[in-house]
Amino acid sequence: MSAAAAYRKSFAYYTSERLIVSIMFYASAAMLFLGSFVMRYRMELILAFPLVALVMAIYLDLSFKKDSAVQRPEGRTRARS
């Protein structure tokens, strides 16, 4: 059993492939719901779709870089005293 799985049982289920598939699923679902919201309320916001997709792609690309802050977002915050 790996150290992560010993810490939390659900971590034994995750692999790199499953995480990437879940990222793509949640991104697709987010775009679908954002699209339906935009079509209902603000038609001109459709122009923002390429920008949102680009930001999501850049963030995913950052997750594959070595020692990226995206890999450990909890390290970006500090406890305030």
MMTF fields as JSON, N, C-alpha, C and O atoms, coordinates in Angstrom:
{
  "mmtfVersion": "1.0.0",
  "mmtfProducer": "UNKNOWN",
  "numBonds": 323,
  "numAtoms": 324,
  "numGroups": 81,
  "numChains": 1,
  "numModels": 1,
  "chainsPerModel": [1],
  "groupsPerChain": [81],
  "chainIdList": ["A"],
  "bondAtomList": [4, 2, 8, 6, 12, 10, 16, 14, 20, 18, 24, 22, 28, 26, 32, 30, 36, 34, 40, 38, 44, 42, 48, 46, 52, 50, 56, 54, 60, 58, 64, 62, 68, 66, 72, 70, 76, 74, 80, 78, 84, 82, 88, 86, 92, 90, 96, 94, 100, 98, 104, 102, 108, 106, 112, 110, 116, 114, 120, 118, 124, 122, 128, 126, 132, 130, 136, 134, 140, 138, 144, 142, 148, 146, 152, 150, 156, 154, 160, 158, 164, 162, 168, 166, 172, 170, 176, 174, 180, 178, 184, 182, 188, 186, 192, 190, 196, 194, 200, 198, 204, 202, 208, 206, 212, 210, 216, 214, 220, 218, 224, 222, 228, 226, 232, 230, 236, 234, 240, 238, 244, 242, 248, 246, 252, 250, 256, 254, 260, 258, 264, 262, 268, 266, 272, 270, 276, 274, 280, 278, 284, 282, 288, 286, 292, 290, 296, 294, 300, 298, 304, 302, 308, 306, 312, 310, 316, 314, 320, 318],
  "bondOrderList": [1, 1, 1, 1, 1, 1, 1, 1, 1, 1, 1, 1, 1, 1, 1, 1, 1, 1, 1, 1, 1, 1, 1, 1, 1, 1, 1, 1, 1, 1, 1, 1, 1, 1, 1, 1, 1, 1, 1, 1, 1, 1, 1, 1, 1, 1, 1, 1, 1, 1, 1, 1, 1, 1, 1, 1, 1, 1, 1, 1, 1, 1, 1, 1, 1, 1, 1, 1, 1, 1, 1, 1, 1, 1, 1, 1, 1, 1, 1, 1],
  "groupList": [{"groupName": "MET", "atomNameList": ["N", "CA", "C", "O"], "elementList": ["N", "C", "C", "O"], "formalChargeList": [0, 0, 0, 0], "bondAtomList": [1, 0, 2, 1, 3, 2], "bondOrderList": [1, 1, 2], "singleLetterCode": "M", "chemCompType": "L-PEPTIDE LINKING"}, {"groupName": "SER", "atomNameList": ["N", "CA", "C", "O"], "elementList": ["N", "C", "C", "O"], "formalChargeList": [0, 0, 0, 0], "bondAtomList": [1, 0, 2, 1, 3, 2], "bondOrderList": [1, 1, 2], "singleLetterCode": "S", "chemCompType": "L-PEPTIDE LINKING"}, {"groupName": "ALA", "atomNameList": ["N", "CA", "C", "O"], "elementList": ["N", "C", "C", "O"], "formalChargeList": [0, 0, 0, 0], "bondAtomList": [1, 0, 2, 1, 3, 2], "bondOrderList": [1, 1, 2], "singleLetterCode": "A", "chemCompType": "L-PEPTIDE LINKING"}, {"groupName": "TYR", "atomNameList": ["N", "CA", "C", "O"], "elementList": ["N", "C", "C", "O"], "formalChargeList": [0, 0, 0, 0], "bondAtomList": [1, 0, 2, 1, 3, 2], "bondOrderList": [1, 1, 2], "singleLetterCode": "Y", "chemCompType": "L-PEPTIDE LINKING"}, {"groupName": "ARG", "atomNameList": ["N", "CA", "C", "O"], "elementList": ["N", "C", "C", "O"], "formalChargeList": [0, 0, 0, 0], "bondAtomList": [1, 0, 2, 1, 3, 2], "bondOrderList": [1, 1, 2], "singleLetterCode": "R", "chemCompType": "L-PEPTIDE LINKING"}, {"groupName": "LYS", "atomNameList": ["N", "CA", "C", "O"], "elementList": ["N", "C", "C", "O"], "formalChargeList": [0, 0, 0, 0], "bondAtomList": [1, 0, 2, 1, 3, 2], "bondOrderList": [1, 1, 2], "singleLetterCode": "K", "chemCompType": "L-PEPTIDE LINKING"}, {"groupName": "PHE", "atomNameList": ["N", "CA", "C", "O"], "elementList": ["N", "C", "C", "O"], "formalChargeList": [0, 0, 0, 0], "bondAtomList": [1, 0, 2, 1, 3, 2], "bondOrderList": [1, 1, 2], "singleLetterCode": "F", "chemCompType": "L-PEPTIDE LINKING"}, {"groupName": "THR", "atomNameList": ["N", "CA", "C", "O"], "elementList": ["N", "C", "C", "O"], "formalChargeList": [0, 0, 0, 0], "bondAtomList": [1, 0, 2, 1, 3, 2], "bondOrderList": [1, 1, 2], "singleLetterCode": "T", "chemCompType": "L-PEPTIDE LINKING"}, {"groupName": "GLU", "atomNameList": ["N", "CA", "C", "O"], "elementList": ["N", "C", "C", "O"], "formalChargeList": [0, 0, 0, 0], "bondAtomList": [1, 0, 2, 1, 3, 2], "bondOrderList": [1, 1, 2], "singleLetterCode": "E", "chemCompType": "L-PEPTIDE LINKING"}, {"groupName": "LEU", "atomNameList": ["N", "CA", "C", "O"], "elementList": ["N", "C", "C", "O"], "formalChargeList": [0, 0, 0, 0], "bondAtomList": [1, 0, 2, 1, 3, 2], "bondOrderList": [1, 1, 2], "singleLetterCode": "L", "chemCompType": "L-PEPTIDE LINKING"}, {"groupName": "ILE", "atomNameList": ["N", "CA", "C", "O"], "elementList": ["N", "C", "C", "O"], "formalChargeList": [0, 0, 0, 0], "bondAtomList": [1, 0, 2, 1, 3, 2], "bondOrderList": [1, 1, 2], "singleLetterCode": "I", "chemCompType": "L-PEPTIDE LINKING"}, {"groupName": "VAL", "atomNameList": ["N", "CA", "C", "O"], "elementList": ["N", "C", "C", "O"], "formalChargeList": [0, 0, 0, 0], "bondAtomList": [1, 0, 2, 1, 3, 2], "bondOrderList": [1, 1, 2], "singleLetterCode": "V", "chemCompType": "L-PEPTIDE LINKING"}, {"groupName": "GLY", "atomNameList": ["N", "CA", "C", "O"], "elementList": ["N", "C", "C", "O"], "formalChargeList": [0, 0, 0, 0], "bondAtomList": [1, 0, 2, 1, 3, 2], "bondOrderList": [1, 1, 2], "singleLetterCode": "G", "chemCompType": "PEPTIDE LINKING"}, {"groupName": "PRO", "atomNameList": ["N", "CA", "C", "O"], "elementList": ["N", "C", "C", "O"], "formalChargeList": [0, 0, 0, 0], "bondAtomList": [1, 0, 2, 1, 3, 2], "bondOrderList": [1, 1, 2], "singleLetterCode": "P", "chemCompType": "L-PEPTIDE LINKING"}, {"groupName": "ASP", "atomNameList": ["N", "CA", "C", "O"], "elementList": ["N", "C", "C", "O"], "formalChargeList": [0, 0, 0, 0], "bondAtomList": [1, 0, 2, 1, 3, 2], "bondOrderList": [1, 1, 2], "singleLetterCode": "D", "chemCompType": "L-PEPTIDE LINKING"}, {"groupName": "GLN", "atomNameList": ["N", "CA", "C", "O"], "elementList": ["N", "C", "C", "O"], "formalChargeList": [0, 0, 0, 0], "bondAtomList": [1, 0, 2, 1, 3, 2], "bondOrderList": [1, 1, 2], "singleLetterCode": "Q", "chemCompType": "L-PEPTIDE LINKING"}],
  "groupTypeList": [0, 1, 2, 2, 2, 2, 3, 4, 5, 1, 6, 2, 3, 3, 7, 1, 8, 4, 9, 10, 11, 1, 10, 0, 6, 3, 2, 1, 2, 2, 0, 9, 6, 9, 12, 1, 6, 11, 0, 4, 3, 4, 0, 8, 9, 10, 9, 2, 6, 13, 9, 11, 2, 9, 11, 0, 2, 10, 3, 9, 14, 9, 1, 6, 5, 5, 14, 1, 2, 11, 15, 4, 13, 8, 12, 4, 7, 4, 2, 4, 1],
  "groupIdList": [1, 2, 3, 4, 5, 6, 7, 8, 9, 10, 11, 12, 13, 14, 15, 16, 17, 18, 19, 20, 21, 22, 23, 24, 25, 26, 27, 28, 29, 30, 31, 32, 33, 34, 35, 36, 37, 38, 39, 40, 41, 42, 43, 44, 45, 46, 47, 48, 49, 50, 51, 52, 53, 54, 55, 56, 57, 58, 59, 60, 61, 62, 63, 64, 65, 66, 67, 68, 69, 70, 71, 72, 73, 74, 75, 76, 77, 78, 79, 80, 81],
  "secStructList": [7, 7, 2, 2, 2, 2, 2, 7, 4, 4, 4, 4, 6, 7, 7, 2, 2, 2, 2, 2, 2, 2, 2, 2, 2, 2, 2, 2, 2, 2, 2, 2, 2, 2, 2, 2, 2, 2, 2, 2, 2, 7, 4, 4, 4, 4, 4, 4, 2, 2, 2, 2, 2, 2, 2, 2, 2, 2, 2, 2, 2, 2, 2, 6, 1, 6, 6, 7, 6, 6, 6, 7, 4, 4, 4, 4, 7, 7, 7, 7, 7],
  "xCoordList": [0.855, 0.0, 0.898, 1.843, 0.603, 1.433, 1.172, 0.208, 2.043, 1.902, 0.613, -0.056, 0.269, -0.953, -2.19, -3.133, -2.187, -3.329, -3.434, -4.532, -2.287, -2.321, -2.902, -3.556, -2.656, -3.18, -4.687, -5.422, -5.138, -6.57, -6.889, -6.266, -7.84, -8.135, -8.534, -8.228, -9.208, -9.653, -8.476, -8.633, -7.305, -6.143, -5.632, -4.921, -5.972, -5.556, -6.261, -5.772, -7.39, -8.178, -7.599, -7.767, -6.927, -6.483, -5.224, -4.293, -5.219, -4.018, -3.919, -4.856, -2.802, -2.648, -3.708, -4.277, -3.966, -4.942, -6.346, -7.077, -6.722, -8.06, -8.212, -9.286, -7.164, -7.241, -7.386, -8.151, -6.659, -6.761, -8.149, -8.728, -8.684, -10.037, -11.052, -11.966, -10.903, -11.85, -11.709, -12.705, -10.491, -10.288, -11.035, -11.724, -10.895, -11.561, -13.081, -13.792, -13.58, -15.025, -15.549, -16.525, -14.907, -15.388, -15.239, -16.078, -14.189, -14.024, -15.123, -15.683, -15.427, -16.488, -17.846, -18.635, -18.11, -19.38, -19.477, -20.537, -18.38, -18.377, -18.664, -19.429, -18.057, -18.296, -19.746, -20.34, -20.315, -21.7, -22.637, -23.505, -22.459, -23.331, -23.09, -24.031, -21.838, -21.559, -22.182, -22.704, -22.129, -22.741, -24.243, -24.81, -24.888, -26.341, -26.707, -27.713, -25.898, -26.13, -25.964, -26.775, -24.915, -24.637, -25.74, -26.19, -26.167, -27.217, -28.517, -29.286, -28.749, -29.994, -29.953, -30.949, -28.798, -28.764, -27.955, -28.418, -26.772, -25.924, -25.293, -24.248, -25.917, -25.45, -24.045, -23.28, -23.695, -22.383, -21.232, -20.072, -21.531, -20.475, -19.927, -18.954, -20.55, -20.031, -18.599, -17.808, -18.263, -16.894, -15.882, -14.687, -16.337, -15.432, -15.064, -14.097, -15.791, -15.501, -14.077, -13.435, -13.546, -12.163, -11.163, -10.183, -11.398, -10.511, -10.565, -9.527, -11.753, -11.903, -11.247, -10.565, -11.448, -10.832, -9.308, -8.613, -8.789, -7.338, -6.774, -5.736, -7.436, -6.978, -6.989, -6.062, -8.014, -8.077, -6.957, -6.37, -6.65, -5.575, -4.209, -3.36, -3.997, -2.732, -2.574, -1.483, -3.641, -3.583, -3.277, -2.501, -3.88, -3.586, -2.137, -1.477, -1.637, -0.237, 0.705, 1.727, 0.367, 1.192, 1.246, 2.239, 0.188, 0.166, 1.169, 1.522, 1.637, 2.618, 4.051, 4.98, 4.253, 5.608, 6.188, 5.471, 7.477, 8.135, 8.13, 8.431, 7.789, 7.753, 6.863, 7.182, 5.765, 4.826, 3.977, 3.643, 3.636, 2.767, 1.374, 0.648, 1.006, -0.302, -0.4, -1.487, 0.718, 0.706, 0.44, -0.122, 0.832, 0.639, 0.024, 0.711, -1.261, -1.868, -1.944, -1.984, -1.966, -2.049, -0.763, -0.769, 0.319, 1.585, 1.637, 2.553, 0.669, 0.645, 0.1, 0.32, -0.605, -1.17, -0.373, 0.197, -0.344, 0.348, -0.668, -1.634, -0.408, -1.266, -0.925, 0.244, -1.924, -1.698, -1.848, -2.755, -0.943, -1.021, -1.703, -1.849],
  "yCoordList": [-1.18, 0.0, 1.239, 1.325, 2.186, 3.378, 4.304, 4.133, 5.267, 6.198, 7.014, 7.277, 7.413, 8.195, 7.361, 7.862, 6.087, 5.218, 4.922, 4.738, 4.876, 4.672, 5.895, 5.777, 7.063, 8.308, 8.396, 8.738, 8.078, 8.143, 7.024, 6.935, 6.177, 4.99, 5.332, 4.573, 6.453, 6.802, 7.084, 6.996, 7.42, 7.681, 6.428, 6.537, 5.246, 4.005, 3.835, 3.109, 4.489, 4.392, 5.242, 4.895, 6.335, 7.294, 6.846, 6.308, 7.082, 6.939, 8.202, 8.999, 8.381, 9.567, 9.585, 10.632, 8.427, 8.355, 8.701, 9.431, 8.184, 8.472, 9.944, 10.517, 10.552, 11.973, 12.823, 13.787, 12.477, 13.235, 13.065, 14.028, 11.848, 11.624, 12.432, 13.02, 12.468, 13.247, 14.741, 15.465, 15.206, 16.616, 16.949, 17.966, 16.091, 16.348, 16.285, 17.072, 15.361, 15.266, 16.533, 17.121, 16.954, 18.14, 19.403, 20.3, 19.48, 20.642, 20.667, 21.723, 19.511, 19.442, 19.785, 20.517, 19.257, 19.563, 21.052, 21.659, 21.635, 23.067, 23.892, 24.855, 23.522, 24.258, 24.097, 25.043, 22.901, 22.68, 23.568, 24.239, 23.569, 24.37, 25.866, 26.658, 26.251, 27.652, 28.067, 29.174, 27.183, 27.471, 27.642, 28.552, 26.772, 26.911, 28.182, 28.82, 28.552, 29.789, 31.004, 31.929, 30.989, 32.115, 32.245, 33.349, 31.118, 31.182, 31.733, 32.402, 31.452, 31.89, 33.368, 34.077, 33.832, 35.176, 36.198, 37.322, 35.839, 36.829, 36.233, 35.587, 36.447, 35.868, 36.335, 35.568, 37.568, 38.087, 37.464, 37.611, 36.779, 36.123, 34.874, 34.28, 34.484, 33.342, 33.615, 32.684, 34.872, 35.226, 34.909, 34.805, 34.756, 34.43, 32.948, 32.581, 32.096, 30.664, 30.318, 29.541, 30.86, 30.52, 30.941, 30.237, 32.064, 32.514, 31.575, 31.225, 31.175, 30.257, 28.916, 28.346, 28.413, 27.15, 27.267, 26.326, 28.398, 28.609, 28.631, 28.023, 29.315, 29.363, 27.964, 27.599, 27.192, 25.828, 24.97, 24.163, 25.127, 24.364, 24.754, 23.89, 26.035, 26.492, 25.946, 25.52, 25.953, 25.424, 23.924, 23.446, 23.186, 21.758, 21.543, 20.638, 22.364, 22.259, 22.527, 21.856, 23.499, 23.796, 22.622, 22.445, 21.828, 20.7, 19.621, 18.8, 19.604, 18.607, 19.088, 18.303, 20.342, 20.875, 20.457, 20.373, 20.199, 19.747, 20.862, 22.015, 20.507, 21.421, 22.642, 23.747, 22.437, 23.522, 23.793, 22.877, 25.049, 25.416, 24.819, 24.652, 24.502, 23.918, 22.511, 22.07, 21.818, 20.465, 20.467, 19.508, 21.523, 21.617, 22.966, 23.822, 23.168, 24.473, 24.791, 25.959, 23.752, 24.024, 24.677, 25.304, 24.529, 25.153, 26.645, 27.337, 27.142, 28.56, 29.434, 30.645, 28.829, 29.623, 29.387, 28.315, 30.378, 30.257, 30.498, 31.245, 29.838, 30.074, 31.446, 31.776, 32.211, 33.556, 33.501, 32.862, 34.182, 34.165, 35.395, 35.534],
  "zCoordList": [0.0, 0.0, 0.0, 0.784, -0.873, -0.953, 0.239, 0.984, 0.391, 1.514, 1.396, 2.396, 0.16, -0.041, 0.289, 0.901, -0.118, 0.171, 1.661, 2.188, 2.339, 3.785, 4.487, 5.523, 3.913, 4.48, 4.296, 5.222, 3.075, 2.756, 1.778, 0.72, 2.109, 1.308, -0.125, -1.044, -0.33, -1.677, -2.61, -3.828, -2.072, -2.913, -3.612, -4.611, -3.118, -3.774, -5.118, -5.983, -5.3, -6.525, -7.658, -8.827, -7.338, -8.343, -9.069, -8.469, -10.369, -11.197, -12.041, -12.087, -12.699, -13.562, -14.657, -14.966, -15.234, -16.322, -15.831, -16.501, -14.675, -14.147, -13.795, -13.98, -13.296, -12.966, -14.224, -14.232, -15.288, -16.539, -17.144, -17.646, -17.099, -17.613, -16.813, -17.391, -15.498, -14.694, -14.966, -14.969, -15.193, -15.544, -16.831, -16.913, -17.827, -19.098, -18.956, -19.58, -18.146, -17.929, -17.265, -17.73, -16.185, -15.47, -16.31, -16.23, -17.11, -17.991, -19.053, -19.347, -19.622, -20.633, -20.026, -20.625, -18.843, -18.186, -17.855, -18.014, -17.398, -17.093, -18.342, -18.287, -19.466, -20.711, -21.177, -21.696, -20.993, -21.382, -20.57, -21.128, -19.25, -18.404, -18.583, -18.541, -18.782, -19.058, -20.38, -20.505, -21.363, -22.662, -22.565, -23.169, -21.808, -21.668, -20.909, -21.218, -19.919, -19.186, -20.1, -20.072, -20.902, -21.806, -22.853, -23.156, -23.398, -24.426, -23.837, -24.527, -22.584, -21.956, -21.583, -21.728, -21.103, -20.524, -21.325, -21.518, -21.789, -22.456, -23.709, -23.637, -24.83, -26.087, -26.456, -27.04, -26.129, -26.523, -25.728, -26.113, -24.637, -23.86, -24.545, -24.081, -25.642, -26.402, -26.84, -26.994, -27.04, -27.436, -26.345, -26.621, -25.131, -24.024, -23.995, -23.328, -24.687, -24.668, -25.062, -24.355, -26.164, -26.516, -25.436, -25.194, -24.797, -23.736, -22.53, -21.968, -22.14, -21.015, -21.33, -20.479, -22.538, -22.946, -22.959, -22.574, -23.392, -23.408, -21.992, -21.73, -21.092, -19.695, -19.083, -18.361, -19.36, -18.837, -19.417, -18.696, -20.701, -21.334, -20.765, -20.547, -20.526, -19.942, -18.532, -18.153, -17.758, -16.392, -16.4, -15.572, -17.326, -17.447, -17.855, -17.344, -18.769, -19.183, -18.013, -17.87, -17.185, -16.013, -15.036, -14.331, -14.996, -14.063, -14.43, -13.584, -15.671, -16.097, -15.962, -16.153, -15.644, -15.488, -14.144, -13.147, -14.126, -12.905, -11.858, -12.165, -10.624, -9.485, -9.726, -9.287, -10.416, -10.682, -9.446, -8.695, -9.247, -8.122, -8.29, -7.311, -9.508, -9.78, -9.183, -8.81, -9.094, -8.544, -7.044, -6.515, -6.363, -4.917, -4.551, -3.992, -4.857, -4.578, -3.091, -2.704, -2.257, -0.825, -0.3, 0.759, -1.035, -0.639, -0.947, -0.505, -1.696, -2.072, -0.952, -0.944, -0.012, 1.077, 2.348, 2.554, 3.172, 4.454, 5.555, 5.403, 6.657, 7.825, 8.387, 8.59, 8.625, 9.188, 10.686, 11.22, 11.352, 12.815, 13.359, 14.574]
}
